[in-house]
Amino acid sequence: MIVEVRLFARAKELAGAECIQVELAEGATVGDLRNSLEVILPKLSLLLKRSALAVNDEFADDALTIPLRAEIALLPPVSGGG
């Protein structure tokens, strides 16, 4: 299956794109997706370790199986203020 991952903040800057498509086996987990993203975009390696992934608008544990046609977002940690 092919999933589309929406990228935000620093992840979007590092990838140079708002979305990325990743091919995964059916039954793949969020952890599998995280590993695939690291291979596809090594620049995201450190950020991925600290980022949350949301599946269908809910934060997802790495053990969650990704459903077909899921909406997925990579959410880096937020900092700033002033």
Contact map, one row per residue, 1 for C-alpha under 8 A:
1110000000000000000000111100000000000000000000000000000000000000000100000000000000
1111000000000000000011110000000000000000000000000000000000000000000000000000000000
1111100000000000000011110000000000000000000000000000000000000000000011110000000000
0111110000000000001111000000000000000000000000000000000000000000000000110000000000
0011111000000000001111000000000000000000000000000000000000000000000000111100000000
0001111100000000011100000000000000000000000000000000000000000000000000011100000000
0000111110110000111100000000000000000000000000000000000000000000000000001110000000
0000011111111000010000000000000000000000000000000000000000000000000000001111000000
0000001111111000000000000000000000000000000000000000000000000000000000000011000000
0000000111111100000000000000000000000000000000000000000000000000000000000001000000
0000001111111110000000000000000000000000000100100000000000000000000000000111000000
0000001111111111111000000000000000000000000000000000000000000000000000000000000000
0000000111111111100000000000000000000000000000000000000000000000000000000000000000
0000000001111111000000000000000000000000001100000000000000000000000000000000000000
0000000000111111110000000000000000000000101100000000000000000000000000000000000000
0000000000011111110000000000000000000000000000000000000000000000000000000000000000
0000001000011011111100000000000000000000000000000000000000000000000000000000000000
0000011100010011111100000000000000000000000000000000000000000000000000000000000000
0001111000010000111110000000000000000000000000000000000000000000000000000000000000
0001111000000000111111000000000000000000000000000000000000000000000000000000000000
0111100000000000001111100000000000000000000000000000000000000000000000000000000000
0111100000000000000111110000000010011000000000000000000000000000000000000000000000
1110000000000000000011111000000000000000000000000000000000000000000000000000000000
1110000000000000000001111101000110000000000000000000000000000000000000000000000000
1000000000000000000000111111000000000000000000000000000000000000000000000000000000
1000000000000000000000011111000000000000000000000000000000000000000000000000000000
0000000000000000000000001111100000000000000000000000000000000000111000000000000000
0000000000000000000000011111110110000000000000000000000000000000110000000000000000
0000000000000000000000000011111110000000000000000000000000000111110000000000000000
0000000000000000000000000001111111000000000000000000100000011111110000000000000000
0000000000000000000000000000111111100000000000000000000000001111000000000000000000
0000000000000000000000010001111111110000000000000000000000000100000000000000000000
0000000000000000000001010001111111111000000000000000000000000000000000000000000000
0000000000000000000000000000011111111100000000010000000000000100000000000000000000
0000000000000000000000000000001111111110000000000000000000000000000000000000000000
0000000000000000000001000000000111111111000000000000000000000000000000000000000000
0000000000000000000001000000000011111111110100000000000000000000000000000000000000
0000000000000000000000000000000001111111111110010000000000000000000000000000000000
0000000000000000000000000000000000111111110000000000000000000000000000000000000000
0000000000000000000000000000000000011111110000000000000000000000000000000000000000
0000000000000010000000000000000000001111111110000000000000000000000000000000000000
0000000000000000000000000000000000001111111110000000000000000000000000000000000000
0000000000000110000000000000000000000100111111000000000000000000000000000000000000
0000000000100110000000000000000000001100111111110000000000000000000000000000000000
0000000000000000000000000000000000000100111111111000000000000000000000000000000000
0000000000000000000000000000000000000000001111111100000000000000000000000000000000
0000000000100000000000000000000000000000000111111110000000000000000000000001000000
0000000000000000000000000000000001000100000111111111000000000000000000000001000000
0000000000000000000000000000000000000000000011111110000000000000000000000000000000
0000000000000000000000000000000000000000000001111111000000000000000000000001100000
0000000000000000000000000000000000000000000000111111100000000000000000000111100000
0000000000000000000000000000000000000000000000010111110000110000000000000111100000
0000000000000000000000000000010000000000000000000011111000111000000000011110000000
0000000000000000000000000000000000000000000000000001111111110000000000111110000000
0000000000000000000000000000000000000000000000000000111111110000010001111000000000
0000000000000000000000000000000000000000000000000000011111000000000001110000000000
0000000000000000000000000000000000000000000000000000011111100000000000110000000000
0000000000000000000000000000000000000000000000000000011111110000000000000000000000
0000000000000000000000000000000000000000000000000001111011111000000000000000000000
0000000000000000000000000000010000000000000000000001111001111101000000000000000000
0000000000000000000000000000011000000000000000000000100000111111000000000000000000
0000000000000000000000000000111101000000000000000000000000011111000000000000000000
0000000000000000000000000000111000000000000000000000000000001111100000000000000000
0000000000000000000000000000111000000000000000000000000000011111110000000000000000
0000000000000000000000000011110000000000000000000000000000000011111000000000000000
0000000000000000000000000011110000000000000000000000001000000001111101000000000000
0000000000000000000000000010000000000000000000000000000000000000111111000000000000
1000000000000000000000000000000000000000000000000000000000000000011111000000000000
0010000000000000000000000000000000000000000000000000000000000000001111100000000000
0010000000000000000000000000000000000000000000000000001100000000011111110000000000
0011100000000000000000000000000000000000000000000000011110000000000011111000000000
0011110000000000000000000000000000000000000000000000111110000000000001111100000000
0000111100000000000000000000000000000000000000000000111000000000000000111110000000
0000111100100000000000000000000000000000000000000011110000000000000000011111000000
0000001110100000000000000000000000000000000000000011110000000000000000001111100000
0000000111100000000000000000000000000000000000110111000000000000000000000111110000
0000000000000000000000000000000000000000000000000111000000000000000000000011111000
0000000000000000000000000000000000000000000000000000000000000000000000000001111100
0000000000000000000000000000000000000000000000000000000000000000000000000000111110
0000000000000000000000000000000000000000000000000000000000000000000000000000011111
0000000000000000000000000000000000000000000000000000000000000000000000000000001111
0000000000000000000000000000000000000000000000000000000000000000000000000000000111
